[in-house]
Amino acid sequence: MNTSHANTELHNEIAPLKAIIKEQALTISKMAELIKYYESQLLALKRRQFGVSSEKTPPDIRQMTLYGEITAMEVPEPEPETEQIVYKRKKRKGKREEDLSGLPVERIEYKLPEEERNCPECGEVMADIGTDTRRELKLIPAKVVVVEHAAHSYACKNCQENSDSTPIVKAETPKPLISGSLASASLVAYIVAQKYSNCIPLYRIEKGFLYEGVVISRQTMANWVIKCATLYFFALYELLKRFLLLETLLHSDDTGHQILREPGRKPQTKSCEWVYRTSGYSNHAIVFFEYKETRSQVHPQAFLNDFEGYLHVDGYQAYHNLPEAITIVGCWQHARSYWEKMVKAMPESKRAGSDALRGFNYINSLFDLERKFNDLNSEERFRQRLERSKPIADAFFAWVEKLGALPKSPLGVASHYALSQRKYLENVFLDGRLELSNNRCERSVKSFVMGRKNWLFASSTEGAFASSIMYTLIETAKENGLNPFQYLKYLLEVLPSANTSDLESCLPWSNTLPDYCRVPVKS
C-alpha cells in the first residue's frame, strides 16, 4: 500500500515535468524551423546584394537527371541518320569588316613627293609597289544650325499701276511643326530618341545643348514632346493598338510609374505602366505601352475587351478575371525563379540532394527541351511537347503536391506558386506557337525600367501619356529593324500634312518607308 502510494506521488510529480519537456520540445522544433527560415532569408538577401543577377544557370548547379528516377527527361533521343554533304561557300569576312561594311569610307592617300622617290643606292626612280592600310573611326559630332524659311511674295506691277486690285502670290513653305516655336522634325526626334531610347533625362539633354551654345529649357522640350504626341503621334498610336488586338497571341506585363501631379492623388502614389506586345508568330511586331493611374484589373479588362486568343502573363491575379475568350498562359520562368533563388542561396555543400535543386531541375529540364524545339514548326513543337515535356510537368506537380513544405518557408512559397499557377502553366501545351515564359514582354518592359532609373518620374498625366506613346513608337520601331531617330524624324516630316488614309504607310513595317529609316543589315 505504501509502495502504491509512493508510485502515485512520483507519477504526480513527473507528469508536470513531462508536460514541460513536451512543450519545450515543441518550442525547440518551432525555433529550429524559424532559424532555418531566417537563414534562407539571409542567404537570399546576401545573394541579392552581392550575387550575380543574371538568370543564366551556372554549370555547377545544372543537373539533367533527378536522383536516378526514370522520367521523360531520361528517354534517349533517337540517333539521327547521317549523310555527308559537300558544298562551297564564300570565305567569311572578319568581324571588323562586317561591322564597318555599312559605313562610308574616307580614304587619305600618303605618297612620297617626286623628289624623294629616287633610290638611295642607285638613284633610279622607285616604283609604287602597294599600300599599307590601317583603319580608324572618325566621329563627326552633331551640329545645330538655324534654318530660316524665307517665303517670297510676288505682286504684279502692271496691276499695281493700272488696276484697283493687285494680286499677291506667296511661295509655299513647309508647315511648321509647332507654330511659333523653334522646334523642327530633327530636333524633336533627337530629344525623343535621347530620352526614350537612350534613357537620357531632359535636364542632361539641356546641358548637352548648352555645350553647343544652344539654350533650350527642359520645360520647353517637355512641352514639345507632349504637343507632338498629341498632334501627330496619337492617331498612329491608336492604329497600332487596333493592329495589336487583331492578333491571337499576345504577352502582357506591368511596371510602376510615378506621376507628381495626378488629380486627387499624392505625388508618392504609384501609378502603372501596362505593356502589351505581340508574340514571335505575329504578322507584325508591336510593343504597346499604356499609362493608367492604378494597377487595377479593370485596365487589362478594358484594353483586352475585344481580344480573343492566348495571353502570356506572370502570376498577377488581375489577369485571371479577363473575358472567357482569352486563355491565360502562365510563365514557367517565374515558377523557376523561386527554386533558382533557393539553390543559389544555398552553400554548395548542401545543394546536392536538396528539394530546392530537385524542383529547379524539373523546370530547367523543360527549358532544355524547349531549346531543342526552337527550329521546329508549331505543329511539330506541339507534338514534341506533349510527348516529352508534359510528362516532366506532370511529374513535377505530383512531386510538389507531396512535398509538404511549411507555407512561409522559401520551399513552401515556391510550391504554393507552382500549384496555384498550375492550370495557367499547363496551358503552354495547348498550342505549339505558345512560349514557355513571358520573357519576350519582360525584355520590352526593360527599356522603360532603365529609363525610369534616370528620369525617375513624370511631372503630369499629359507627360505620362506622351511617354507611353513615345515608348510605343520607339520600341515597335526597334522590333521592326528601324533606327528610332530616323523613323521619328520621318514621321514628324510627313505627319503634319498627312491625311488619315496615309497613316498605314507610316507604320513601322510599311514597305514605303525610306531606306535611311532602316538599320543596315550585316551580311
Protein Blocks (a to p, Z undefined) as FASTA:
>chain_A
ZZmmmmmmmmmmmmmmmmmmmmmmmmmmmmmmmmmmmmmmmmmmmmmmmmcfbfbdcfkl
gcfbgghiacfklpccdddddddddddddddddfklmmmmmpccddddddddfklmpcfk
lopacddebdcddddddddddddddddddddddddfklmmmpcbdcdddddddddfbghi
abdfklmmmmmmmmmmnopafklmmmmmmmnopacdfklmmmmmmmmmmmmmmmmmmmmm
mmmmmpmbdcddddddddfbdghiafklccddddddddfkbfbdcddddddfblcfklmm
mmmmmggcdddddfbfklmmccfkbccdddfklmmmmmmmmmmmpcfklmgopaklmmmm
mmmmmmmmmmmmmmpcfklmmmmmmmmmmmmmmmmmmmmmmnopafkbmklmmmmmmmmm
mmmmmmmmmpfkbcfbfklmmmmmmmmmmmmmmnopafbfklmmmmmmmmmmmmmmmmno
pafklmmmmmmmmmmmpcfklmmmmpmkbckbcfklpccddZZ
